[in-house]
Amino acid sequence: MTAIRVRFAPSPTGYLHVGGARTALFNWLLARKTGGTFILRIEDTDVERSTKESVDAILQGMEWLGLDWDEGPYYQSDNFNLYKEYVQKMLDAGTAYRCCCTAEELNRKRDLAMQEGRKPKYDGTCRERIDQPDAPYVVRFRAPQGGEVAFDDLIKGRIAFPAEELDDLIIQRTDGTPTYNFCVVIDDAVMRITTVIRGDDHVNNTPRQIQLYQALGFAVPQFAHVPMILGSDKARLSKRHGATSVIAYRDMGYLPEALMNYLVRLGWSHGDDEIFSREEMVRLFDIGNVGRSASVFNPDKLNWLNAHYIKTGDPERLADLLLPHLSSRNVSTLSGPALMDVVKSLQERAQTLEEMADRAVFYYNAPVSYDEAALTKFDKAHLATMYAVVAERLLSSGAANAADFDQLFKDICTENSWKMPQVGQPLRIALSGGTQAPGIGEIIHVLGVEEAVRRINATREFVAA
Ligand code: GLU
């Protein structure tokens, strides 16, 4: 069996879209599973719309997801000579011809066809002409007529188009530049691509491309057209449904493994399993198990997966990933508790790193204000006494971990006939400014007794003032 060679071929006209990332992922998985080759090809022949920024954004998105490629990035703009060479070969072989029909003529014929209820199609005026007038021309493919063009799509099954419907495609424009379908065929053939996995918005290009392969004497690759991703309203996923850029998900605090896991499940399944490590995905992936219908993007499920990977993630790595989210909140971790301990105390609860960063701020920046609505629920005299007792006991107890501290508070409650909420809630406010925070014992363990007592005393003074 020939080794699998696949490619991801984005057009650099924007960021890496989650749909593109999923196409890249399916290609990557097939290559990794079979020990094949994954190629990255930048389709930048549309010079007007292609930008360096987009190329960088696409590469950045792929790198962040860990979709490493084995060859490339190749740039179609480097291949113009190659395309020209093949246009010439086709002209020489008679599988392509010069067409001098002017835009006006073509428009007129198209309008007429529409009026007469016929499908507009190039009428072949220049197909058989022997003279070659000295006039601007495009090069057209002499598309085989009659019969049908069919292929067995690895996802969608057999797809057939009557050759009748396929135009004599322009392969080179008047200005000498090659057209999209032509470049794709030449590249896929020259790069010896065995399996073309791409979005199903390209299904209509495939029969034309197959005819070109055949005319050029190239082996036709296999095709797998991946259904679209839709928003909750069943319209194609776009910005109005929320973020669609891979890097936006990074910035919103998603982990690459969560997004990868989410994307692989979007259209592909393996029994009822939901959680897949990279290794499992590679081992279990089968392009034949990708569903035929479009999938709906579900942010709740992505959040659930992200929470799972945060909960089970390595705290040291999460700490590194959390840093930029803290910097953007003007939090410096140079002093204060070890970030890894902070991460451990928040891992259970955060759905995203953004959420974790929000909750981590108080560990480094002592509260400058308090949730007064919550604080005024307690009697002032009680607060003054309780804060003083707790501060004193914290300093003298020798407690050293979260469980010790929690036990200490239970003892304090028993000794003073206080109920736990009378101690826990005001302490939480003293330590974090608000009422949403991890367990008190946990906070003090991470903050350290000294800092905890400093904050408790500050709150006692604030209440007394
Ligand atoms: N450049 C095309 C796109 O970004 C992909 C073409 C292909 O995969 O054949 O939609």
Boltz pocket constraint, residues with backbone or C-beta under 6 A from the ligand:
constraints:
  - pocket:
      binder: B
      contacts: [[A, 7], [A, 8], [A, 9], [A, 10], [A, 11], [A, 43], [A, 184], [A, 197], [A, 198], [A, 199], [A, 202]]
      max_distance: 6.0
